[in-house]
Amino acid sequence: MGDISKDVNSKFVNNKVKALINILYTANWITSFQNTFFKPYGISPQQYNILRILRGSNEPLKVQTIKERMIDRSPNATRLMDKLCDKQLIERIPCPDDRRVVHIDITKKGRKLLEEISDDFNDDILKNITESEASQLSDLLDKLR
């Protein structure tokens, strides 16, 4: 089991600071794991999130709606969608009533890619905690926000 004090070779003024550093360190560790996992599929974790949002909606969505539903609400969501469009994983559908509005839909190729990606890819990250501990951790993170 990891120890943040040893991992970053540091002492902390109190447990709250230690917890905050641990959250940041762990978030980066998870991001690194996911980047490595998705690399063979040619997408990023954020692009995967967009594809999952579109698949789950069962209908084309406005760009703004996708941005609001994303886990990582980065300002580069449009660029991420441009790349997915270039890979033919999503398509843009102009709104017939308003030229300024564009809807985004997942393509068959995008659905097929999602089928190739195991839904349990995060299991390795979570293997050291129980369901009860996961619930407690989630509650604490909700409380923090």
TIVO-2410 file (N, C-alpha, C; in nm, 3 decimals):
# residues 145
REC num residu      c1      c2      c3 atome chaine
REC   1      M   0.085  -0.118   0.000     N      A
REC   1      M   0.000   0.000   0.000    CA      A
REC   1      M   0.088   0.124   0.000     C      A
REC   2      G   0.045   0.225  -0.073     N      A
REC   2      G   0.122   0.348  -0.086    CA      A
REC   2      G   0.119   0.434   0.039     C      A
REC   3      D   0.215   0.520   0.050     N      A
REC   3      D   0.221   0.617   0.159    CA      A
REC   3      D   0.264   0.750   0.096     C      A
REC   4      I   0.174   0.846   0.093     N      A
REC   4      I   0.200   0.973   0.025    CA      A
REC   4      I   0.326   1.041   0.079     C      A
REC   5      S   0.352   1.028   0.209     N      A
REC   5      S   0.471   1.090   0.267    CA      A
REC   5      S   0.598   1.035   0.203     C      A
REC   6      K   0.600   0.904   0.181     N      A
REC   6      K   0.717   0.840   0.117    CA      A
REC   6      K   0.718   0.868  -0.034     C      A
REC   7      D   0.599   0.864  -0.096     N      A
REC   7      D   0.590   0.883  -0.242    CA      A
REC   7      D   0.643   1.019  -0.286     C      A
REC   8      V   0.616   1.122  -0.207     N      A
REC   8      V   0.662   1.256  -0.245    CA      A
REC   8      V   0.778   1.304  -0.156     C      A
REC   9      N   0.824   1.213  -0.069     N      A
REC   9      N   0.938   1.240   0.018    CA      A
REC   9      N   0.921   1.374   0.091     C      A
REC  10      S   0.811   1.381   0.168     N      A
REC  10      S   0.780   1.507   0.234    CA      A
REC  10      S   0.703   1.481   0.364     C      A
REC  11      K   0.710   1.578   0.454     N      A
REC  11      K   0.627   1.577   0.574    CA      A
REC  11      K   0.523   1.688   0.557     C      A
REC  12      F   0.412   1.673   0.626     N      A
REC  12      F   0.302   1.768   0.610    CA      A
REC  12      F   0.270   1.835   0.743     C      A
REC  13      V   0.227   1.962   0.735     N      A
REC  13      V   0.200   2.038   0.857    CA      A
REC  13      V   0.080   1.983   0.934     C      A
REC  14      N  -0.014   1.922   0.861     N      A
REC  14      N  -0.129   1.859   0.927    CA      A
REC  14      N  -0.194   1.759   0.831     C      A
REC  15      N  -0.291   1.686   0.880     N      A
REC  15      N  -0.356   1.582   0.800    CA      A
REC  15      N  -0.442   1.639   0.687     C      A
REC  16      K  -0.493   1.759   0.705     N      A
REC  16      K  -0.571   1.820   0.597    CA      A
REC  16      K  -0.483   1.850   0.476     C      A
REC  17      V  -0.365   1.904   0.500     N      A
REC  17      V  -0.271   1.931   0.390    CA      A
REC  17      V  -0.227   1.799   0.327     C      A
REC  18      K  -0.199   1.701   0.411     N      A
REC  18      K  -0.160   1.568   0.362    CA      A
REC  18      K  -0.271   1.510   0.273     C      A
REC  19      A  -0.395   1.522   0.315     N      A
REC  19      A  -0.508   1.469   0.238    CA      A
REC  19      A  -0.520   1.541   0.103     C      A
REC  20      L  -0.505   1.673   0.104     N      A
REC  20      L  -0.515   1.750  -0.020    CA      A
REC  20      L  -0.405   1.709  -0.118     C      A
REC  21      I  -0.282   1.699  -0.069     N      A
REC  21      I  -0.171   1.656  -0.155    CA      A
REC  21      I  -0.197   1.514  -0.206     C      A
REC  22      N  -0.250   1.430  -0.122     N      A
REC  22      N  -0.280   1.292  -0.161    CA      A
REC  22      N  -0.387   1.288  -0.271     C      A
REC  23      I  -0.488   1.372  -0.260     N      A
REC  23      I  -0.593   1.378  -0.364    CA      A
REC  23      I  -0.531   1.421  -0.497     C      A
REC  24      L  -0.451   1.526  -0.494     N      A
REC  24      L  -0.387   1.574  -0.618    CA      A
REC  24      L  -0.293   1.469  -0.678     C      A
REC  25      Y  -0.213   1.407  -0.594     N      A
REC  25      Y  -0.120   1.304  -0.638    CA      A
REC  25      Y  -0.195   1.186  -0.699     C      A
REC  26      T  -0.301   1.144  -0.631     N      A
REC  26      T  -0.381   1.031  -0.677    CA      A
REC  26      T  -0.454   1.063  -0.807     C      A
REC  27      A  -0.505   1.185  -0.818     N      A
REC  27      A  -0.572   1.226  -0.942    CA      A
REC  27      A  -0.475   1.218  -1.060     C      A
REC  28      N  -0.353   1.263  -1.041     N      A
REC  28      N  -0.252   1.253  -1.148    CA      A
REC  28      N  -0.216   1.109  -1.178     C      A
REC  29      W  -0.209   1.025  -1.076     N      A
REC  29      W  -0.180   0.882  -1.093    CA      A
REC  29      W  -0.290   0.815  -1.175     C      A
REC  30      I  -0.416   0.847  -1.145     N      A
REC  30      I  -0.528   0.790  -1.220    CA      A
REC  30      I  -0.526   0.840  -1.365     C      A
REC  31      T  -0.500   0.968  -1.385     N      A
REC  31      T  -0.493   1.024  -1.520    CA      A
REC  31      T  -0.385   0.955  -1.601     C      A
REC  32      S  -0.271   0.933  -1.542     N      A
REC  32      S  -0.161   0.865  -1.611    CA      A
REC  32      S  -0.200   0.723  -1.650     C      A
REC  33      F  -0.265   0.652  -1.557     N      A
REC  33      F  -0.312   0.516  -1.585    CA      A
REC  33      F  -0.409   0.515  -1.703     C      A
REC  34      Q  -0.506   0.607  -1.699     N      A
REC  34      Q  -0.607   0.612  -1.805    CA      A
REC  34      Q  -0.547   0.653  -1.939     C      A
REC  35      N  -0.454   0.748  -1.939     N      A
REC  35      N  -0.388   0.787  -2.065    CA      A
REC  35      N  -0.318   0.667  -2.127     C      A
REC  36      T  -0.249   0.589  -2.046     N      A
REC  36      T  -0.180   0.470  -2.095    CA      A
REC  36      T  -0.281   0.366  -2.145     C      A
REC  37      F  -0.390   0.348  -2.073     N      A
REC  37      F  -0.492   0.251  -2.112    CA      A
REC  37      F  -0.555   0.286  -2.247     C      A
REC  38      F  -0.589   0.413  -2.268     N      A
REC  38      F  -0.661   0.452  -2.389    CA      A
REC  38      F  -0.571   0.471  -2.511     C      A
REC  39      K  -0.441   0.482  -2.492     N      A
REC  39      K  -0.348   0.508  -2.603    CA      A
REC  39      K  -0.364   0.408  -2.718     C      A
REC  40      P  -0.372   0.277  -2.693     N      A
REC  40      P  -0.387   0.183  -2.805    CA      A
REC  40      P  -0.518   0.201  -2.884     C      A
REC  41      Y  -0.616   0.264  -2.823     N      A
REC  41      Y  -0.744   0.289  -2.890    CA      A
REC  41      Y  -0.743   0.421  -2.969     C      A
REC  42      G  -0.637   0.499  -2.953     N      A
REC  42      G  -0.624   0.624  -3.026    CA      A
REC  42      G  -0.711   0.737  -2.975     C      A
REC  43      I  -0.754   0.726  -2.849     N      A
REC  43      I  -0.835   0.832  -2.789    CA      A
REC  43      I  -0.782   0.866  -2.650     C      A
REC  44      S  -0.827   0.978  -2.598     N      A
REC  44      S  -0.791   1.020  -2.462    CA      A
REC  44      S  -0.907   0.987  -2.367     C      A
REC  45      P  -0.881   0.992  -2.237     N      A
REC  45      P  -0.991   0.971  -2.142    CA      A
REC  45      P  -1.106   1.070  -2.162     C      A
REC  46      Q  -1.073   1.195  -2.198     N      A
REC  46      Q  -1.178   1.295  -2.221    CA      A
REC  46      Q  -1.261   1.259  -2.344     C      A
REC  47      Q  -1.196   1.210  -2.449     N      A
REC  47      Q  -1.268   1.170  -2.569    CA      A
REC  47      Q  -1.356   1.048  -2.540     C      A
REC  48      Y  -1.305   0.958  -2.458     N      A
REC  48      Y  -1.385   0.842  -2.416    CA      A
REC  48      Y  -1.510   0.891  -2.343     C      A
REC  49      N  -1.494   0.989  -2.257     N      A
REC  49      N  -1.606   1.045  -2.182    CA      A
REC  49      N  -1.711   1.103  -2.277     C      A
REC  50      I  -1.667   1.173  -2.380     N      A
REC  50      I  -1.760   1.229  -2.479    CA      A
REC  50      I  -1.836   1.118  -2.550     C      A
REC  51      L  -1.766   1.014  -2.592     N      A
REC  51      L  -1.831   0.901  -2.659    CA      A
REC  51      L  -1.934   0.834  -2.568     C      A
REC  52      R  -1.899   0.817  -2.441     N      A
REC  52      R  -1.993   0.755  -2.346    CA      A
REC  52      R  -2.116   0.842  -2.325     C      A
REC  53      I  -2.096   0.973  -2.317     N      A
REC  53      I  -2.210   1.065  -2.302    CA      A
REC  53      I  -2.304   1.052  -2.421     C      A
REC  54      L  -2.247   1.050  -2.541     N      A
REC  54      L  -2.329   1.041  -2.662    CA      A
REC  54      L  -2.401   0.907  -2.672     C      A
REC  55      R  -2.330   0.799  -2.639     N      A
REC  55      R  -2.393   0.667  -2.644    CA      A
REC  55      R  -2.508   0.660  -2.544     C      A
REC  56      G  -2.489   0.716  -2.427     N      A
REC  56      G  -2.591   0.711  -2.324    CA      A
REC  56      G  -2.712   0.798  -2.350     C      A
REC  57      S  -2.696   0.898  -2.435     N      A
REC  57      S  -2.807   0.991  -2.459    CA      A
REC  57      S  -2.910   0.934  -2.555     C      A
REC  58      N  -2.868   0.844  -2.643     N      A
REC  58      N  -2.957   0.785  -2.744    CA      A
REC  58      N  -3.015   0.888  -2.841     C      A
REC  59      E  -2.956   1.007  -2.843     N      A
REC  59      E  -2.996   1.109  -2.939    CA      A
REC  59      E  -2.883   1.210  -2.952     C      A
REC  60      P  -2.877   1.280  -3.063     N      A
REC  60      P  -2.773   1.383  -3.078    CA      A
REC  60      P  -2.788   1.490  -2.970     C      A
REC  61      L  -2.675   1.544  -2.927     N      A
REC  61      L  -2.675   1.646  -2.822    CA      A
REC  61      L  -2.606   1.772  -2.870     C      A
REC  62      K  -2.648   1.886  -2.813     N      A
REC  62      K  -2.579   2.012  -2.839    CA      A
REC  62      K  -2.440   2.005  -2.775     C      A
REC  63      V  -2.346   2.076  -2.833     N      A
REC  63      V  -2.210   2.081  -2.781    CA      A
REC  63      V  -2.211   2.125  -2.635     C      A
REC  64      Q  -2.289   2.227  -2.603     N      A
REC  64      Q  -2.295   2.279  -2.466    CA      A
REC  64      Q  -2.344   2.172  -2.369     C      A
REC  65      T  -2.439   2.091  -2.410     N      A
REC  65      T  -2.491   1.984  -2.323    CA      A
REC  65      T  -2.381   1.883  -2.294     C      A
REC  66      I  -2.303   1.849  -2.395     N      A
REC  66      I  -2.192   1.755  -2.376    CA      A
REC  66      I  -2.091   1.814  -2.279     C      A
REC  67      K  -2.056   1.942  -2.297     N      A
REC  67      K  -1.961   2.007  -2.207    CA      A
REC  67      K  -2.010   2.003  -2.062     C      A
REC  68      E  -2.138   2.025  -2.042     N      A
REC  68      E  -2.194   2.026  -1.906    CA      A
REC  68      E  -2.190   1.889  -1.841     C      A
REC  69      R  -2.196   1.782  -1.922     N      A
REC  69      R  -2.198   1.646  -1.868    CA      A
REC  69      R  -2.060   1.585  -1.852     C      A
REC  70      M  -1.958   1.650  -1.905     N      A
REC  70      M  -1.824   1.594  -1.899    CA      A
REC  70      M  -1.769   1.593  -1.757     C      A
REC  71      I  -1.690   1.492  -1.725     N      A
REC  71      I  -1.623   1.484  -1.595    CA      A
REC  71      I  -1.518   1.593  -1.586     C      A
REC  72      D  -1.436   1.605  -1.691     N      A
REC  72      D  -1.330   1.705  -1.699    CA      A
REC  72      D  -1.381   1.817  -1.789     C      A
REC  73      R  -1.434   1.921  -1.732     N      A
REC  73      R  -1.497   2.028  -1.809    CA      A
REC  73      R  -1.394   2.128  -1.861     C      A
REC  74      S  -1.307   2.076  -1.942     N      A
REC  74      S  -1.200   2.161  -1.995    CA      A
REC  74      S  -1.254   2.249  -2.108     C      A
REC  75      P  -1.190   2.362  -2.128     N      A
REC  75      P  -1.236   2.453  -2.234    CA      A
REC  75      P  -1.205   2.403  -2.375     C      A
REC  76      N  -1.130   2.292  -2.385     N      A
REC  76      N  -1.094   2.241  -2.518    CA      A
REC  76      N  -1.187   2.131  -2.567     C      A
REC  77      A  -1.309   2.126  -2.515     N      A
REC  77      A  -1.403   2.021  -2.554    CA      A
REC  77      A  -1.432   2.025  -2.704     C      A
REC  78      T  -1.439   2.143  -2.761     N      A
REC  78      T  -1.463   2.154  -2.906    CA      A
REC  78      T  -1.348   2.093  -2.984     C      A
REC  79      R  -1.226   2.117  -2.940     N      A
REC  79      R  -1.109   2.057  -3.006    CA      A
REC  79      R  -1.112   1.905  -2.992     C      A
REC  80      L  -1.151   1.855  -2.875     N      A
REC  80      L  -1.162   1.711  -2.855    CA      A
REC  80      L  -1.265   1.651  -2.952     C      A
REC  81      M  -1.376   1.722  -2.969     N      A
REC  81      M  -1.479   1.675  -3.062    CA      A
REC  81      M  -1.432   1.684  -3.206     C      A
REC  82      D  -1.352   1.786  -3.239     N      A
REC  82      D  -1.293   1.795  -3.374    CA      A
REC  82      D  -1.211   1.670  -3.405     C      A
REC  83      K  -1.132   1.627  -3.308     N      A
REC  83      K  -1.049   1.508  -3.327    CA      A
REC  83      K  -1.134   1.383  -3.341     C      A
REC  84      L  -1.239   1.373  -3.262     N      A
REC  84      L  -1.329   1.257  -3.274    CA      A
REC  84      L  -1.400   1.257  -3.408     C      A
REC  85      C  -1.433   1.374  -3.457     N      A
REC  85      C  -1.498   1.388  -3.588    CA      A
REC  85      C  -1.400   1.346  -3.699     C      A
REC  86      D  -1.274   1.389  -3.687     N      A
REC  86      D  -1.172   1.351  -3.784    CA      A
REC  86      D  -1.153   1.200  -3.790     C      A
REC  87      K  -1.171   1.134  -3.676     N      A
REC  87      K  -1.158   0.987  -3.669    CA      A
REC  87      K  -1.287   0.916  -3.705     C      A
REC  88      Q  -1.389   0.994  -3.741     N      A
REC  88      Q  -1.521   0.944  -3.779    CA      A
REC  88      Q  -1.590   0.866  -3.666     C      A
REC  89      L  -1.563   0.908  -3.541     N      A
REC  89      L  -1.626   0.845  -3.425    CA      A
REC  89      L  -1.751   0.920  -3.383     C      A
REC  90      I  -1.759   1.048  -3.423     N      A
REC  90      I  -1.879   1.128  -3.402    CA      A
REC  90      I  -1.907   1.205  -3.530     C      A
REC  91      E  -2.028   1.260  -3.538     N      A
REC  91      E  -2.062   1.345  -3.652    CA      A
REC  91      E  -2.136   1.468  -3.605     C      A
REC  92      R  -2.118   1.575  -3.680     N      A
REC  92      R  -2.189   1.701  -3.652    CA      A
REC  92      R  -2.315   1.705  -3.737     C      A
REC  93      I  -2.423   1.747  -3.675     N      A
REC  93      I  -2.551   1.757  -3.745    CA      A
REC  93      I  -2.600   1.901  -3.728     C      A
REC  94      P  -2.602   1.978  -3.837     N      A
REC  94      P  -2.652   2.116  -3.827    CA      A
REC  94      P  -2.800   2.118  -3.789     C      A
REC  95      C  -2.836   2.213  -3.706     N      A
REC  95      C  -2.976   2.228  -3.666    CA      A
REC  95      C  -3.051   2.298  -3.778     C      A
REC  96      P  -3.160   2.241  -3.828     N      A
REC  96      P  -3.232   2.303  -3.939    CA      A
REC  96      P  -3.299   2.436  -3.901     C      A
REC  97      D  -3.328   2.454  -3.772     N      A
REC  97      D  -3.398   2.574  -3.727    CA      A
REC  97      D  -3.304   2.689  -3.691     C      A
REC  98      D  -3.180   2.657  -3.657     N      A
REC  98      D  -3.086   2.759  -3.611    CA      A
REC  98      D  -2.945   2.722  -3.657     C      A
REC  99      R  -2.891   2.796  -3.751     N      A
REC  99      R  -2.760   2.765  -3.809    CA      A
REC  99      R  -2.648   2.769  -3.706     C      A
REC 100      R  -2.669   2.843  -3.597     N      A
REC 100      R  -2.565   2.855  -3.494    CA      A
REC 100      R  -2.554   2.731  -3.407     C      A
REC 101      V  -2.657   2.648  -3.409     N      A
REC 101      V  -2.661   2.529  -3.323    CA      A
REC 101      V  -2.618   2.406  -3.402     C      A
REC 102      V  -2.528   2.330  -3.341     N      A
REC 102      V  -2.482   2.205  -3.400    CA      A
REC 102      V  -2.504   2.094  -3.299     C      A
REC 103      H  -2.562   1.986  -3.346     N      A
REC 103      H  -2.579   1.868  -3.261    CA      A
REC 103      H  -2.468   1.769  -3.293     C      A
REC 104      I  -2.430   1.690  -3.194     N      A
REC 104      I  -2.326   1.590  -3.210    CA      A
REC 104      I  -2.387   1.453  -3.185     C      A
REC 105      D  -2.352   1.357  -3.269     N      A
REC 105      D  -2.401   1.220  -3.252    CA      A
REC 105      D  -2.285   1.123  -3.266     C      A
REC 106      I  -2.295   1.012  -3.200     N      A
REC 106      I  -2.193   0.908  -3.211    CA      A
REC 106      I  -2.221   0.826  -3.338     C      A
REC 107      T  -2.116   0.787  -3.407     N      A
REC 107      T  -2.131   0.709  -3.529    CA      A
REC 107      T  -2.126   0.559  -3.496     C      A
REC 108      K  -2.154   0.477  -3.596     N      A
REC 108      K  -2.142   0.333  -3.577    CA      A
REC 108      K  -2.000   0.295  -3.541     C      A
REC 109      K  -1.904   0.361  -3.603     N      A
REC 109      K  -1.763   0.337  -3.574    CA      A
REC 109      K  -1.732   0.373  -3.427     C      A
REC 110      G  -1.791   0.481  -3.378     N      A
REC 110      G  -1.773   0.521  -3.239    CA      A
REC 110      G  -1.834   0.419  -3.143     C      A
REC 111      R  -1.952   0.369  -3.177     N      A
REC 111      R  -2.016   0.266  -3.094    CA      A
REC 111      R  -1.933   0.138  -3.092     C      A
REC 112      K  -1.879   0.103  -3.208     N      A
REC 112      K  -1.798  -0.018  -3.218    CA      A
REC 112      K  -1.672  -0.005  -3.131     C      A
REC 113      L  -1.610   0.113  -3.134     N      A
REC 113      L  -1.492   0.136  -3.051    CA      A
REC 113      L  -1.527   0.119  -2.903     C      A
REC 114      L  -1.638   0.174  -2.860     N      A
REC 114      L  -1.679   0.161  -2.720    CA      A
REC 114      L  -1.702   0.015  -2.683     C      A
REC 115      E  -1.754  -0.064  -2.777     N      A
REC 115      E  -1.775  -0.207  -2.750    CA      A
REC 115      E  -1.642  -0.279  -2.729     C      A
REC 116      E  -1.537  -0.232  -2.794     N      A
REC 116      E  -1.404  -0.293  -2.780    CA      A
REC 116      E  -1.340  -0.261  -2.646     C      A
REC 117      I  -1.380  -0.150  -2.586     N      A
REC 117      I  -1.320  -0.105  -2.461    CA      A
REC 117      I  -1.399  -0.164  -2.344     C      A
REC 118      S  -1.330  -0.239  -2.261     N      A
REC 118      S  -1.393  -0.303  -2.146    CA      A
REC 118      S  -1.445  -0.198  -2.048     C      A
REC 119      D  -1.567  -0.217  -2.001     N      A
REC 119      D  -1.626  -0.124  -1.904    CA      A
REC 119      D  -1.558  -0.133  -1.767     C      A
REC 120      D  -1.483  -0.240  -1.745     N      A
REC 120      D  -1.421  -0.259  -1.614    CA      A
REC 120      D  -1.273  -0.221  -1.612     C      A
REC 121      F  -1.232  -0.131  -1.705     N      A
REC 121      F  -1.091  -0.094  -1.712    CA      A
REC 121      F  -1.041  -0.025  -1.586     C      A
REC 122      N  -1.130   0.032  -1.508     N      A
REC 122      N  -1.088   0.098  -1.384    CA      A
REC 122      N  -1.077   0.002  -1.265     C      A
REC 123      D  -1.112  -0.125  -1.286     N      A
REC 123      D  -1.108  -0.220  -1.175    CA      A
REC 123      D  -0.970  -0.232  -1.113     C      A
REC 124      D  -0.864  -0.225  -1.194     N      A
REC 124      D  -0.728  -0.233  -1.139    CA      A
REC 124      D  -0.700  -0.118  -1.043     C      A
REC 125      I  -0.751  -0.001  -1.075     N      A
REC 125      I  -0.730   0.115  -0.989    CA      A
REC 125      I  -0.800   0.094  -0.855     C      A
REC 126      L  -0.917   0.032  -0.858     N      A
REC 126      L  -1.001   0.021  -0.738    CA      A
REC 126      L  -0.986  -0.111  -0.664     C      A
REC 127      K  -0.893  -0.196  -0.706     N      A
REC 127      K  -0.884  -0.331  -0.651    CA      A
REC 127      K  -0.850  -0.336  -0.502     C      A
REC 128      N  -0.788  -0.232  -0.448     N      A
REC 128      N  -0.744  -0.235  -0.308    CA      A
REC 128      N  -0.846  -0.179  -0.210     C      A
REC 129      I  -0.963  -0.138  -0.258     N      A
REC 129      I  -1.064  -0.087  -0.165    CA      A
REC 129      I  -1.193  -0.167  -0.180     C      A
REC 130      T  -1.265  -0.181  -0.069     N      A
REC 130      T  -1.391  -0.255  -0.068    CA      A
REC 130      T  -1.505  -0.164  -0.115     C      A
REC 131      E  -1.620  -0.223  -0.139     N      A
REC 131      E  -1.738  -0.143  -0.175    CA      A
REC 131      E  -1.771  -0.043  -0.064     C      A
REC 132      S  -1.761  -0.087   0.059     N      A
REC 132      S  -1.790   0.002   0.172    CA      A
REC 132      S  -1.690   0.118   0.177     C      A
REC 133      E  -1.563   0.088   0.157     N      A
REC 133      E  -1.461   0.193   0.156    CA      A
REC 133      E  -1.482   0.288   0.038     C      A
REC 134      A  -1.522   0.233  -0.077     N      A
REC 134      A  -1.549   0.317  -0.195    CA      A
REC 134      A  -1.664   0.413  -0.166     C      A
REC 135      S  -1.767   0.362  -0.099     N      A
REC 135      S  -1.881   0.447  -0.063    CA      A
REC 135      S  -1.838   0.557   0.033     C      A
REC 136      Q  -1.757   0.522   0.131     N      A
REC 136      Q  -1.708   0.620   0.228    CA      A
REC 136      Q  -1.621   0.724   0.159     C      A
REC 137      L  -1.532   0.680   0.071     N      A
REC 137      L  -1.445   0.772  -0.002    CA      A
REC 137      L  -1.528   0.868  -0.087     C      A
REC 138      S  -1.627   0.814  -0.155     N      A
REC 138      S  -1.713   0.898  -0.239    CA      A
REC 138      S  -1.787   1.002  -0.155     C      A
REC 139      D  -1.837   0.959  -0.041     N      A
REC 139      D  -1.907   1.052   0.050    CA      A
REC 139      D  -1.814   1.162   0.098     C      A
REC 140      L  -1.690   1.126   0.133     N      A
REC 140      L  -1.593   1.225   0.180    CA      A
REC 140      L  -1.557   1.324   0.070     C      A
REC 141      L  -1.541   1.274  -0.052     N      A
REC 141      L  -1.509   1.365  -0.164    CA      A
REC 141      L  -1.626   1.458  -0.194     C      A
REC 142      D  -1.748   1.405  -0.184     N      A
REC 142      D  -1.867   1.491  -0.201    CA      A
REC 142      D  -1.869   1.599  -0.093     C      A
REC 143      K  -1.837   1.560   0.030     N      A
REC 143      K  -1.834   1.654   0.142    CA      A
REC 143      K  -1.728   1.762   0.119     C      A
REC 144      L  -1.613   1.722   0.067     N      A
REC 144      L  -1.505   1.816   0.039    CA      A
REC 144      L  -1.550   1.923  -0.061     C      A
REC 145      R  -1.620   1.881  -0.166     N      A
REC 145      R  -1.668   1.977  -0.267    CA      A
REC 145      R  -1.785   2.057  -0.214     C      A
***
